[in-house]
Amino acid sequence: MRISIETLGTRGDVQPYLALALGLMQQGYEVQFAAPKQFASFVEEKGVRFAPLPGEFLALLDTPDGKAAVAGGQGFSAGFKLLKHIKPLMRRLLDEEWAAVKAFNPDLIVYHPKSVAVPHFGERLGIPVILASPLPGFTPTRAFPSPMLPVSSLGPFNKMSHLLAMRGADVLFGKMLGQWRETSLGLMGRKANVAPIATVYAYSRHVVPVPSDWGERVLVSGYWFLDEGADWQMSDCLKSFLAAGDKPIYVGFGSMPGIDPRMLAQEVIEGLARAGKRGLLATGGGALDMVEVPSHVHVIAAAPHDQLFKHVGAALHHGGAGTTGASLRAGLPTIICPFFGDQPFWGRRVAALGAGPQPLDRKTLDATTLAAAFKTTDDPVMRARAGAIGTKIGHENGVAAAVSFVGRTLKQQVS
C-alpha cells in the first residue's frame, strides 16, 4: 500500500507529519513525503522518501512584506495580506506537487489542509484522500466556532462559522484551481468531486474535547510527536547554566520571523529580571536577537523540545500547535504570545484549561506585562493543572492511533 503525505508551511506543519510517515512505514506502508524543499535533509535523514515542493511560500515569511504582514496581523489576517505574493506562486506549486504525486502513483493521499489541490489529485487518480489537520476547523460542530475566528463562542452560529471558513480556499483560489484542474488534470468543473473519506486531528482530546456531533469518520488521535532528541547532546555551557540555579523559563518563538528581534529580546530579559526568574532563550527563526547576555539568561539556537522541556520550569512561546502540545505534555505552565494563524486559538485553549495565563498581545508587549505573566507560573493551581494535563497527554500515542485509524478506514473503504 502506497501512501503520499502532502504538507506545506513551517516546521510546525512538517514535523508532526514526518512522525506520522515514520509510524506508517513501521506498519509496512510505502510512504512518499512532500513538503517545502527547505526540509529535504530533515526528512531524508529519517529514511523517508522526499518530494521537494517550491520553497518560496516558506521564504516569504522572512521577506520585508512577510514580516510586515505578521507584525500588523492578528489571527489569519497576515495570510490575507500576503495573498498578492502567494497567488503568483500557486501555479508552479500545483504543477510540481501533481508531478510528484503522479510519479509516486499512491493508493491513498493523507494531506494537510494547506495542500488545497489534493482532492483534485484524488479525483484524477481515482483514489481516496484523508484530511489530517493539527487544529480543528474542518469538521463543523456546535461545540465551538472556527479557530480562524478570534472568539471562544458564537453560540448558535458556531457550526455556521466552520462551514464558512471551510469555503476559504474555494473563495481565494477556486477560480485558479478550476482552470488548473481543467488544463492540467483534464477534469471539468471548478470543484473537486472527491471529498475526504475521513478526517484525523493531530491534537489531544484533553486540550480540545471531542464534540459530541462528530461521527466515526473523525478521529482526534492525540499529538504526533517526533521525539527526535534521543541523540541530542546538551552543551557544557547549558549544563552549567541549568545547574547554577532554579529551573529557567523557556522563551522561544519557533519559526516566527524577526520583526524587531532585539527589542523583543530586551523586553523578555527585563521582564525575567523583574519577575526574579532565569530564562533560556531560543533564537529559532529570528524573533529574538541580543548583543549582551546577562547572567540570568542563557541563549541557544534551538533544541528538541522533548529533551529540553524536561529541564525548564515554564514556557513562553508563539502558540504553534506542535510547540503547545510539547509544553503541555511536559506539564509546563504555558504562556502564549501569538503571532498569527491558529496561535491565538491555542492561547485561548491553554488559558481555558488553567494551564497558563491569558495570551499576551504582542503589539503591547513590554517588560511589565511579561514580568506579570512570568510570575503567574508560580501559582500552585496553575502548575497542578498543567501537570495533570501533561500526564494525560503522556498516556496517549497519537501516531499509533492515527496509523490504526488510517488502516481501519481503508479496510472499510474497500469493503
C-alpha positions in Angstrom: 0.0 0.0 0.0 1.5 3.3 -1.1 0.6 6.5 0.8 1.5 10.0 -0.2 1.7 12.6 2.6 1.3 16.2 1.4 2.1 19.2 3.7 3.1 22.8 3.4 4.2 25.5 5.8 6.8 26.0 8.5 8.5 23.3 10.6 5.4 23.1 12.8 3.4 22.0 9.7 6.0 19.4 8.7 7.4 17.7 11.8 4.2 16.1 13.0 3.5 14.6 9.6 7.0 13.2 9.5 6.2 11.4 12.7 3.1 10.0 11.0 5.1 9.0 8.0 7.5 7.0 10.2 4.6 5.4 12.0 3.0 4.3 8.7 6.3 2.9 7.4 6.7 0.9 10.6 3.4 -0.8 9.7 4.6 -1.7 6.3 3.2 1.1 4.2 5.4 2.7 1.5 5.4 6.4 2.0 6.3 9.5 0.0 6.5 12.8 1.9 6.0 16.1 0.0 7.0 19.3 1.8 8.9 22.6 1.0 12.4 21.9 -0.3 13.9 23.5 2.8 13.1 20.3 4.8 14.8 17.9 2.4 17.6 16.9 4.8 15.3 16.9 7.8 13.1 14.3 6.1 15.6 12.3 4.2 17.9 11.7 7.3 14.9 9.8 8.8 14.9 7.5 5.8 11.7 8.8 4.3 11.3 9.3 0.6 11.1 13.0 0.0 9.4 15.0 -2.8 10.5 18.7 -2.7 7.9 21.4 -3.2 8.7 25.0 -4.1 10.2 26.9 -1.1 9.0 30.4 -1.9 6.0 30.2 0.3 8.1 29.4 3.4 10.8 32.0 2.4 8.0 34.6 2.1 7.8 35.0 5.9 11.3 36.3 6.0 10.8 39.0 3.4 10.1 42.6 4.4 6.5 42.2 3.2 6.2 38.9 5.1 7.5 40.4 8.3 5.3 43.5 7.9 2.2 41.3 7.5 3.0 39.3 10.6 3.7 42.5 12.5 0.4 44.0 11.6 -1.8 41.0 11.5 -3.8 39.0 14.1 -5.1 35.5 13.6 -5.3 34.7 9.9 -5.2 38.3 8.7 -1.5 38.0 8.0 -2.2 35.4 5.4 -4.7 37.6 3.6 -2.1 40.4 3.5 0.3 38.1 1.7 -2.2 36.9 -1.0 -0.8 39.2 -3.6 2.5 37.3 -3.3 1.0 33.8 -2.8 -1.2 33.7 -5.8 1.5 34.1 -8.5 3.4 31.2 -6.9 0.4 28.8 -6.9 0.7 27.5 -10.4 4.2 26.3 -10.0 3.3 24.7 -6.7 0.3 22.9 -8.2 2.4 21.6 -11.2 5.2 20.3 -9.0 3.0 18.8 -6.4 1.0 17.0 -9.0 4.1 15.7 -10.8 5.4 14.3 -7.5 2.1 12.6 -6.7 1.6 11.2 -10.2 5.1 9.8 -10.3 4.6 8.0 -7.0 1.2 6.7 -8.0 -0.2 6.3 -4.5 -3.2 4.3 -3.3 -4.1 7.0 -0.7 -3.2 10.6 0.0 -3.0 12.0 3.5 -2.9 15.8 3.4 -2.5 19.0 5.4 -5.3 21.5 4.8 -2.9 23.8 3.2 -2.4 21.3 0.3 -5.6 22.5 -1.3 -5.2 20.6 -4.6 -5.2 17.1 -3.0 -8.9 16.4 -3.5 -8.4 17.2 -7.2 -5.4 14.7 -7.3 -7.6 12.1 -5.7 -10.3 12.6 -8.3 -7.9 12.4 -11.2 -6.2 9.2 -9.9 -9.4 7.6 -8.6 -8.0 7.1 -5.1 -9.3 8.1 -1.6 -7.9 11.0 0.4 -7.8 11.6 4.1 -7.6 15.1 5.6 -5.1 15.4 8.5 -5.0 18.6 10.5 -3.1 19.9 13.5 -6.1 22.0 14.5 -9.9 21.7 14.4 -11.9 23.6 12.0 -12.6 21.2 9.1 -15.5 19.3 10.7 -18.5 21.6 11.6 -19.6 21.5 15.2 -21.9 23.3 17.5 -19.4 23.0 20.4 -17.1 25.9 19.4 -16.5 28.3 16.5 -13.9 28.0 13.8 -10.4 28.5 15.2 -10.0 31.1 12.4 -12.1 33.5 14.4 -10.9 35.5 17.4 -13.7 34.4 19.8 -14.3 31.4 22.0 -18.0 31.1 21.2 -20.6 32.3 18.7 -23.4 30.4 20.4 -25.9 29.1 17.8 -23.7 30.3 14.9 -20.7 28.1 15.9 -21.5 25.5 13.2 -22.1 28.0 10.5 -18.7 29.6 11.2 -17.0 26.3 10.3 -19.0 25.9 7.1 -18.0 29.4 6.0 -14.3 29.0 7.0 -14.1 25.7 5.1 -15.0 27.6 2.0 -12.0 29.8 2.3 -9.8 28.0 -0.2 -12.6 28.0 -2.8 -13.1 31.7 -2.3 -9.4 32.6 -2.5 -8.2 30.0 -5.1 -11.3 28.5 -6.6 -11.0 30.1 -10.0 -7.3 29.3 -10.3 -7.8 25.7 -9.2 -10.7 25.3 -11.6 -8.7 26.5 -14.5 -5.7 24.4 -13.5 -7.7 21.2 -13.0 -9.1 21.6 -16.5 -5.8 22.3 -18.3 -3.5 20.1 -16.2 -5.7 17.3 -15.0 -8.3 17.2 -17.8 -11.2 17.4 -15.3 -14.2 19.5 -15.9 -15.9 21.8 -13.4 -14.5 24.1 -10.8 -14.9 21.9 -7.7 -13.4 18.6 -6.9 -15.8 15.7 -6.9 -13.8 13.8 -4.3 -14.2 14.5 -0.6 -12.0 13.1 2.2 -13.2 9.7 3.3 -12.1 10.6 6.9 -10.5 13.3 8.9 -7.9 12.9 11.6 -6.9 15.7 14.0 -3.4 15.6 15.5 -4.0 17.1 18.9 -5.2 15.8 22.3 -8.8 15.5 23.3 -7.6 16.7 26.7 -6.7 20.0 25.1 -9.8 20.4 22.9 -12.6 18.0 23.9 -14.1 15.9 21.1 -17.5 17.4 20.1 -20.5 15.0 20.5 -21.7 15.9 17.0 -18.7 14.4 15.2 -19.1 11.0 13.6 -17.0 7.8 13.4 -15.1 9.0 10.4 -13.5 11.7 12.5 -10.7 11.0 15.0 -8.9 13.2 17.5 -5.8 11.0 17.7 -3.5 12.8 20.1 -0.4 14.7 19.1 2.1 13.3 16.6 5.3 13.8 18.5 8.5 13.1 16.5 10.7 12.8 19.7 13.9 13.2 17.8 16.0 14.2 20.8 17.4 10.8 21.9 20.7 11.6 20.3 20.8 15.3 21.4 23.8 16.2 23.4 23.4 19.1 25.8 26.3 21.6 25.7 28.6 22.0 28.7 27.6 25.7 28.8 23.9 24.8 29.1 24.6 22.2 31.7 26.4 24.7 33.8 23.6 27.3 33.5 20.9 24.8 34.5 23.0 23.7 37.5 23.6 27.2 38.7 20.1 28.0 39.9 16.3 27.4 39.7 14.8 25.9 36.6 14.6 28.7 33.9 11.6 29.8 31.9 11.9 28.7 28.3 11.3 31.5 25.8 11.2 30.8 22.1 9.1 31.6 19.1 9.9 28.8 16.7 10.0 29.7 13.0 8.4 33.1 13.5 10.2 35.8 11.7 12.1 38.6 13.5 10.1 41.8 13.5 12.1 43.8 16.0 14.2 40.9 17.5 16.5 43.0 19.7 13.7 45.0 21.2 11.7 41.8 21.9 14.7 40.2 23.5 15.4 43.2 25.7 11.8 43.2 26.9 11.9 39.5 27.7 15.2 39.8 29.5 14.0 42.8 31.6 10.7 41.0 32.3 12.5 38.0 33.6 14.7 40.2 35.8 11.7 42.0 37.3 10.0 38.6 38.0 13.1 37.3 39.6 13.3 34.5 37.0 16.1 32.9 34.9 15.5 32.4 31.2 16.5 30.0 28.5 16.1 31.9 25.2 15.9 30.0 21.9 16.6 32.3 18.9 14.9 30.0 16.4 13.7 31.7 13.2 15.0 35.1 14.3 12.3 36.5 16.5 14.9 37.0 19.3 18.3 38.6 19.0 20.6 40.1 21.6 24.1 41.6 21.8 24.7 41.2 25.5 23.5 38.3 27.6 23.1 38.9 31.3 23.9 36.2 33.8 20.2 35.3 34.5 19.8 34.3 30.8 21.3 31.6 28.6 20.9 31.6 24.8 20.6 28.7 22.4 19.7 28.4 18.7 17.3 25.5 19.1 16.9 22.1 20.8 14.5 19.3 20.7 11.5 20.1 22.9 11.1 16.6 24.2 14.5 16.8 25.8 14.8 20.4 26.6 11.5 20.9 28.3 12.5 18.4 31.0 14.9 21.0 32.3 12.7 24.1 32.4 10.0 25.3 34.8 7.6 27.1 32.4 7.4 28.2 28.8 6.7 31.3 26.8 6.2 30.7 23.1 4.2 31.7 20.0 1.5 29.1 20.4 2.1 26.9 17.4 0.1 23.7 17.6 3.2 21.4 18.0 5.0 23.6 20.5 1.8 24.0 22.5 1.5 20.2 22.6 5.1 19.8 23.6 5.0 22.3 26.5 1.7 20.9 27.8 3.0 17.3 27.5 5.9 18.4 29.7 3.5 19.6 32.3 4.7 23.2 32.0 2.7 26.3 32.8 2.5 27.8 29.3 2.4 31.5 28.3 1.4 32.1 24.7 2.2 35.2 22.8 0.6 34.5 19.4 1.9 36.0 16.1 -0.8 34.8 13.6 -2.8 31.9 12.2 -4.2 29.4 14.7 -1.9 30.6 17.5 -4.5 32.8 19.2 -6.8 29.8 19.3 -4.2 27.7 21.2 -3.6 30.6 23.5 -7.3 30.7 24.5 -7.3 27.0 25.0 -4.3 27.0 27.3 -5.9 29.8 29.4 -9.3 28.0 29.5 -7.6 24.8 30.8 -5.9 26.8 33.5 -2.5 25.7 32.3 -1.4 29.3 31.6 -2.5 32.9 31.8 -4.5 34.7 29.1 -2.5 35.0 25.9 -0.3 38.1 25.6 -0.8 40.8 23.0 2.4 41.1 21.0 1.6 44.6 20.0 1.5 45.9 23.5 4.1 43.6 24.9 6.6 45.1 27.4 8.7 44.1 30.4 5.9 44.9 32.8 3.3 42.6 31.2 6.0 39.9 30.7 7.0 40.1 34.3 3.4 39.7 35.4 2.9 36.7 33.1 6.1 35.1 34.3 5.0 35.4 38.0 1.7 33.7 37.3 3.6 30.5 36.5 4.4 30.2 40.3 0.7 29.7 41.0 0.3 26.2 42.5 -3.1 25.7 41.0 -1.8 26.5 37.5 1.1 24.2 38.0 -1.1 21.4 39.2 -3.4 21.8 36.2 -0.5 21.9 33.7 0.9 18.8 35.4 -2.4 16.9 35.2 -2.8 17.7 31.5 0.8 16.6 30.9 0.1 13.3 32.5 -2.9 12.7 30.3 -1.1 13.6 27.1 1.8 11.4 28.1 -0.6 8.4 28.2 -1.6 9.0 24.5 0.1 7.7 21.4 -1.3 9.9 18.7 0.8 8.4 15.9 -0.2 4.9 16.7 -3.9 5.9 16.9 -3.7 7.7 13.6 -2.0 4.9 11.8 -4.6 2.4 13.1 -7.4 4.8 12.1 -6.0 5.0 8.5 -5.8 1.2 8.3 -9.4 0.7 9.5 -10.7 3.4 7.2 -9.1 1.9 4.2 -10.5 -1.6 5.0 -14.0 -0.1 5.3 -13.5 1.7 2.0 -12.6 -1.5 0.2 -15.4 -3.5 1.8 
